[in-house]
Amino acid sequence: MVVLCANAKRRNLTQSCPVLRRGSTRLTLNARTSLVRRLGARVAVFMATSVIYTSSVSGGTTDDAPFHCYLTWQNDPTSTLTLNFHTVGAHESPEVRFDVVSRDGSPAAYTYSVEARTHTIPGLDAFDGAQRYIHVAEMTGLTPDRVYYFIVGSQDGGYTPQQSVRLPSRDINDLIFVAGGDMSTTAAVPGLLSAAAAESPRFAVIGGDIAYEDGRLENWPLWDQWLSDWQTFMITPEGHSVPMILAIGNHEVFGGYQQYDDAFGRGPV
């Protein structure tokens, strides 16, 4: 995985990169900085070497509590935010409750709420042994560059602990983001996420090959591992969660890159 941290304001992102140890695995993070002349942004590049594939954490749960709360966008990233979360079992009126000041997770104290829409992934229950529900809610009319505090869940299933997020600014000179790809669930990922989050990015772009599940439902634990790592380690020094912008790669589709475009008579795509 390579993580790029672009920041149009900072002038020195050179930093020491630790050697991480996970069991008997030795992981070295090599860092360098370079100037990206377009937009005048400075970029820090982090690359992990000597990684070992692991999948030891399942982010799922067997109780009613919501889990895997992750942030994405469908519209303007400076004035909207889409919150996604999972539950095992259906719940009445799943929602997001949010505010511009901390309410310490007390559901009744939040000023605003948005009801979530719910869907399932057909066939997934045959592999994970329970019906997984995915809830999606979009917050709109937000203020750029402002911090929002939120919880997700429902009255009958409970709510997550409070999280916070700072929206991007509309000022291009205040653009801070990270980008990377080829992540999987290697032992290097927690350290890389922590290093990326340390730059206080407003969002992260992941350009494919995310959880390496290859479009197979039976590989659902890889997504649970990946989402758990993101929610745990992609937290800025200010305590904010980092929204994600994802693109699919060959490891997000069934068959990977060994496919043919028969309609045009071409070779592997």
Disulfide bonds with the S-S distance in Angstrom:
none
